[in-house]
Amino acid sequence: MHSYLYLMDILKNGHEFDAGWHHDSIDRAHEEIHGLELKKDVCSVENWVWVDIDVTEEKWSQVIRGDQNCLLPAFLFSSSVIHDEAGRFIKGSYVRTSLLQAFHEGYIFETKNTVYCLIGTGKRCSVSLKEADYIFHLGSLEYM
C-alpha cells in the first residue's frame, strides 16, 4: 500500500496529456482496436497517467535484456478501470501496467500482454529509474 501512496503523490504533479479516446462510444473504440488485429485483450481505463521512466538509452539497455528489448521506459497507471475483457480487474479498480511496447492511434497503450484503451484526457509525468523500481517493483535494477 505504501508504494500506491507514493505513486499518488508523484502523479499529482503530472501535466495534462491530451491523448485518449474522445468519442462517446467505448464499444466503438474496442471495435477499432480489434480491427488493428493486435490479438490481445483490451482494458479500457480513465483517470490515467502515462509515467515515463527518465533513463538513458545505455542504462535502459542494461536493465532490459533479451526478448524484452522491445519494451520502452514507460508504464501506465489508472485509478479507474472501465472494462477489462480478460476479467482481471473489476470496474472502478486501479491498475498499473507493465512496460510500454507500442502506442497506437493516439489512445492505445500496448504492453506485452494487453492493450489499454485510454479514455479521455490524462496526465503525463516522469520518474527516475530508482523511483520506478520502487513504484513498479521492476526487480533488482542497478542504478547509477
C-alpha positions in Angstrom: 0.0 0.0 0.0 2.9 2.3 0.7 4.0 2.3 -3.0 0.5 3.2 -4.0 0.5 6.3 -1.8 4.0 7.2 -3.1 2.8 6.9 -6.7 -0.3 9.0 -6.0 2.0 11.8 -4.6 4.2 11.8 -7.7 1.2 11.6 -10.1 -0.4 14.7 -8.6 2.3 16.7 -10.3 1.8 15.3 -13.8 0.9 17.7 -16.6 -2.2 17.3 -18.8 -1.7 15.0 -21.7 -4.3 15.2 -24.5 -4.1 11.7 -25.8 -7.0 9.3 -25.3 -10.3 8.4 -26.9 -12.6 11.4 -27.0 -15.7 9.9 -28.6 -18.9 8.8 -26.9 -18.9 5.0 -27.6 -16.3 2.9 -25.8 -17.6 -0.1 -27.8 -16.6 1.8 -31.0 -13.1 2.2 -29.6 -12.9 -1.5 -28.8 -14.1 -2.3 -32.4 -11.3 -0.1 -33.8 -8.7 -1.7 -31.6 -9.7 -5.2 -32.6 -9.6 -4.0 -36.2 -5.9 -3.4 -35.7 -5.5 -7.2 -35.1 -3.2 -6.8 -32.1 -4.6 -10.1 -30.8 -4.6 -9.0 -27.1 -7.3 -8.4 -24.6 -8.4 -4.8 -24.3 -8.7 -3.0 -20.9 -10.4 0.5 -21.0 -9.3 3.0 -18.4 -10.0 6.6 -17.4 -8.3 8.9 -14.9 -5.0 7.7 -16.3 -1.4 8.8 -16.0 1.4 7.9 -18.5 4.6 7.5 -16.5 7.9 7.9 -18.3 11.0 6.5 -16.7 13.8 9.0 -17.0 16.7 6.9 -18.0 19.5 7.0 -20.7 19.3 4.5 -23.6 22.6 2.9 -22.4 21.3 2.4 -18.9 17.9 1.1 -20.2 19.7 -1.5 -22.4 21.4 -2.7 -19.2 18.1 -3.0 -17.4 16.1 -4.6 -20.2 17.6 -7.6 -21.9 16.8 -10.5 -24.3 13.2 -10.8 -25.5 12.2 -7.7 -23.5 14.5 -5.3 -25.6 11.4 -4.1 -27.4 9.9 -2.6 -24.2 10.1 1.2 -23.7 10.7 3.0 -20.4 7.1 3.9 -19.7 4.1 2.5 -17.9 0.5 3.5 -17.3 -1.4 4.0 -14.1 -5.2 4.4 -13.9 -7.3 4.9 -10.9 -10.4 3.7 -12.7 -10.8 0.6 -14.9 -13.9 0.9 -17.0 -13.9 -2.6 -18.6 -11.4 -5.4 -18.8 -12.1 -8.1 -21.4 -9.9 -10.6 -19.6 -11.8 -10.1 -16.4 -8.7 -9.4 -14.3 -9.8 -6.0 -13.0 -13.3 -5.0 -11.7 -14.9 -1.8 -12.8 -13.6 1.1 -10.7 -10.4 -0.6 -9.6 -6.9 0.8 -10.2 -4.3 -0.7 -12.5 -0.6 -0.2 -13.1 0.5 -1.7 -16.4 3.7 -3.5 -17.4 6.1 -1.6 -19.6 5.0 0.0 -22.9 5.6 -1.9 -26.1 3.9 0.5 -28.5 1.5 3.4 -28.7 -1.1 3.5 -31.5 -3.7 5.9 -32.8 -3.3 8.4 -30.0 -5.2 6.3 -27.4 -3.9 2.7 -27.5 -1.2 1.9 -24.9 0.1 -1.6 -25.8 2.0 -3.8 -23.4 3.4 -7.3 -23.9 0.1 -8.9 -23.0 -2.6 -6.3 -23.0 -3.9 -3.3 -25.0 -5.1 -0.4 -22.8 -7.7 2.0 -24.3 -7.1 5.4 -22.8 -10.4 7.2 -22.3 -10.4 11.0 -22.2 -7.5 13.3 -21.4 -5.0 12.1 -18.9 -1.8 13.2 -17.3 1.9 12.5 -18.0 4.8 12.6 -15.6 8.4 11.4 -15.3 10.1 9.4 -12.6 13.7 8.3 -12.1 14.8 4.7 -12.6 15.1 4.4 -8.8 11.5 5.7 -8.3 10.3 3.4 -11.0 11.9 0.4 -9.3 10.2 1.4 -6.0 6.8 2.1 -7.6 6.8 -0.6 -10.2 8.8 -3.3 -8.4 10.8 -4.0 -11.5 13.1 -6.2 -9.6 16.8 -6.0 -9.0 17.6 -2.9 -11.0 21.1 -1.5 -10.6 21.1 2.3 -10.5 23.7 4.9 -11.4 
